[in-house]
Amino acid sequence: MHIESIQLKNFRCFGPDTIKIAFQQDLTTFVGTNGSGKTAVMQALMRMFGVTTEHRKVSLQDFYVPVNETESPIERSLHVEVILVFPELADPVAENMTAVPSFFRQMASDDNGQLKVRLRLNSTWTDDGSISGEVETDLVAITTFSEEYDEDQVHRLRPSDRARIQFIYIPAVRNASAQVTSFLRGRLWRAISWSEDMHEVLEASGAALNAAFSDENAITKISDIVKKRWNEVHTAGTDTTPIFQPVDLRFQSFVKKVEVAFFPDENGRERSLEDLSDGQSSLFHIAMSTATLDLETEILSGNVNGFQTEGIPLPSLTILALEEPENNLSPFYLSRIIAQVKDVTQGLNAQALISSHSASILARVEPEQIRHYRLEPTTRSSVVNSITLPASEDEAGKYLREAIHAYPELYFAKFVILGEGASEEIILPRIAAALGVEIDRSFVSIVPLGGRHVNHMWRLLNDLNIPHATLLDLDLGRHGGGWGRVKYVCKELVAIGRDQVQISGATVETPNDDAFIASFDSGTYDREGHNKLQDWVSRLKSHNVYFSNPLDIDWSMMKHFTDQYQELDVGMNGPSDLGDPKSAALGEQGKPVLYGPEHNNTFKWFRYLFLGRGKPTTHIRILGKLDNNIIAHNAPIELKELIETMRPHINSGEQPEVGV
């Protein structure tokens, strides 16, 4: 059994439009900036399945308040709904079927005939004149999946059935001592079947220790004086003698006072739990939580002795929610934590949620497990999206997975720039700084695509509503460049649903999209054809696609900062006259005829600076010498335009409309 999905309406930062979030069977990861709604979903589940009355209590703060509300209404309402599915029903040899009998009466079949359970928390706040108002809450099972249902299809969930699902919340600020205390008061500790020997040892040894303690001269003196003063003020005839004793001989009280210590410390002694560092305490809190689930799993399977489980029902499903595991911990530990959480969820009775606003967590989970949260600025309500991946595991799918793992910061970016390679990562931040736009990786993510599978990245960023722009090389004169690059971009735009009218901004000139894409094959490089090519380069800027023109970004920088790039440092010999620099730059299948003799010297320097040594190294060396005024005045126009497109997204606290 596991939660298939959750729906929220008017709960905290989730507004009047119902938001549905699909969960993975094992691990689901919530990512997004602070205040985007990640914790709210965990709190919603806590209101339904929390292990304490306090956790399950709906308060006034749980009700969504519209951003434009000027006067508080008399009544507010919210609901949270989860769908439970039972994959064990489809497995004829499934060993763990304990959840099915517990929820059989609440089951209903969906449109596909699959048996599921629909649980719904309804809560209403009423202004009754008191400070916090009156909150009424019901947790019910609905035995239909229709939006419209009758009263006889709604059944209040019994507390015993509710207890079959438990929500274990590990907050961002972790307290190992509190977790140990909770464990000692929990049902597993109460389920221990203590042996008679243990009872006898406590009674005999405890009594002897208490007697020896009381016989100490100092303790005797203290007891006598305290007794004297106590009897002066207390004359009820009972409780006349105060006793100081180190051991509580009441067995249940004794076992609740157990403490955890760690051995050895640096001196070979015990270390108390309170003496652990913040990071160690955080790790132990997580370890205690997962260990509890391990114990429950073993008890359910009947493979453990020493527990008396009759009368203490164990949950059929435990949801482990870990908030911001990166807190107090170095990224080194995240892999271990994620591995432990994944291990816990391998069975049928556990499911995990992890929330994070750190990019470090994303390299350790699968893209299918990610749910991206953002706060819609106009309504101040949360929006949640899954990641769209290519349907097949072909090269595009593998590439996108690798890109997501390699550049996880894009999930938290205010703006994403899709570029060609490493040069853009050096050049763009420096030019932006010169133009007064400070690029910080937590706000702008530069993702080098290498010109591949750009439509999948566009679709991903559009799904997540992250503003973005694309910077590609025009590659004029190279094989597949020029018109070929424009054709590629238009084909990628068609792949994300744009038609030729949207792309070209003109009336339809071809019968279908295939003919539209094929029309670029007839593009020419005479004067008229070149002008048309430049028209297309300009036209695609309306789709936030920019070209380093005419060749690539390295060529553009060298042309716009000629003196600086052609200045030799000590130890540099300069370009050679040997060979054909045009062929080296454009390739054997290139068209060097597109560049006149006035470019010959430029090609020599291009080969020397960028083909015989690392491109980023060259750009770092040159840009480090230039002041902001020179860079701002001479930077390539396409880079300036891209940065101006990016500027409002960075300077605003809101997220304007998406790029492509």
HELIX and SHEET records of a PDB file:
HELIX    1   1 LYS A   38  PHE A   49  1                                  12    
HELIX    2   2 THR A   53  ARG A   56  1                                   4    
HELIX    3   3 LEU A   60  ASP A   62  5                                   3    
HELIX    4   4 PRO A   87  ALA A   90  5                                   4    
HELIX    5   5 ALA A   99  PHE A  103  1                                   5    
HELIX    6   6 PHE A  104  GLN A  106  5                                   3    
HELIX    7   7 GLU A  151  GLN A  153  5                                   3    
HELIX    8   8 PRO A  159  ARG A  162  1                                   4    
HELIX    9   9 ALA A  176  ARG A  185  1                                  10    
HELIX   10  10 ARG A  187  ARG A  190  1                                   4    
HELIX   11  11 GLU A  196  SER A  214  1                                  19    
HELIX   12  12 ASN A  217  VAL A  233  1                                  17    
HELIX   13  13 PHE A  251  LYS A  256  1                                   6    
HELIX   14  14 LEU A  273  ASP A  275  5                                   3    
HELIX   15  15 ASP A  278  SER A  301  1                                  24    
HELIX   16  16 PRO A  331  TYR A  333  5                                   3    
HELIX   17  17 LEU A  334  VAL A  344  1                                  11    
HELIX   18  18 ALA A  359  ARG A  364  5                                   6    
HELIX   19  19 PRO A  367  GLN A  369  5                                   3    
HELIX   20  20 GLU A  395  ALA A  406  1                                  12    
HELIX   21  21 PRO A  408  PHE A  412  5                                   5    
HELIX   22  22 ALA A  422  ALA A  434  1                                  13    
HELIX   23  23 VAL A  454  ASP A  463  1                                  10    
HELIX   24  24 TRP A  483  ALA A  495  1                                  13    
HELIX   25  25 GLN A  500  SER A  504  1                                   5    
HELIX   26  26 ASP A  513  ALA A  518  1                                   6    
HELIX   27  27 SER A  519  SER A  522  5                                   4    
HELIX   28  28 ARG A  527  ARG A  539  1                                  13    
HELIX   29  29 LEU A  540  HIS A  543  5                                   4    
HELIX   30  30 ILE A  553  HIS A  560  1                                   8    
HELIX   31  31 THR A  562  TYR A  565  1                                   4    
HELIX   32  32 PRO A  581  LEU A  586  1                                   6    
HELIX   33  33 PRO A  592  LEU A  594  5                                   3    
HELIX   34  34 PRO A  597  HIS A  599  5                                   3    
HELIX   35  35 ASN A  600  PHE A  606  1                                   7    
HELIX   36  36 ARG A  607  LEU A  611  3                                   5    
HELIX   37  37 LYS A  615  LEU A  623  1                                   9    
HELIX   38  38 ASN A  628  ASN A  634  1                                   7    
HELIX   39  39 ILE A  637  ASN A  651  1                                  15    
SHEET    1   A 5 ILE A  19  ALA A  22  0                                        
SHEET    2   A 5 HIS A   2  LYS A   9 -1                                        
SHEET    3   A 5 GLU A  75  VAL A  85 -1                                        
SHEET    4   A 5 LEU A 115  THR A 126 -1                                        
SHEET    5   A 5 MET A 107  SER A 109 -1                                        
SHEET    1   B 6 ILE A  19  ALA A  22  0                                        
SHEET    2   B 6 HIS A   2  LYS A   9 -1                                        
SHEET    3   B 6 GLU A  75  VAL A  85 -1                                        
SHEET    4   B 6 LEU A 115  THR A 126 -1                                        
SHEET    5   B 6 GLU A 134  ILE A 142 -1                                        
SHEET    6   B 6 VAL A 154  ARG A 156 -1                                        
SHEET    1   C 6 ILE A 165  ILE A 170  0                                        
SHEET    2   C 6 LEU A 317  GLU A 323  1                                        
SHEET    3   C 6 ALA A 350  SER A 356  1                                        
SHEET    4   C 6 LEU A  27  GLY A  32  1                                        
SHEET    5   C 6 ILE A 370  GLU A 376  1                                        
SHEET    6   C 6 SER A 381  SER A 386 -1                                        
SHEET    1   D 2 ALA A 261  PHE A 262  0                                        
SHEET    2   D 2 ARG A 271  SER A 272 -1                                        
SHEET    1   E 4 VAL A 444  PRO A 448  0                                        
SHEET    2   E 4 PHE A 415  GLY A 419  1                                        
SHEET    3   E 4 HIS A 468  ASP A 473  1                                        
SHEET    4   E 4 VAL A 545  SER A 548  1                                        
END                                                                             
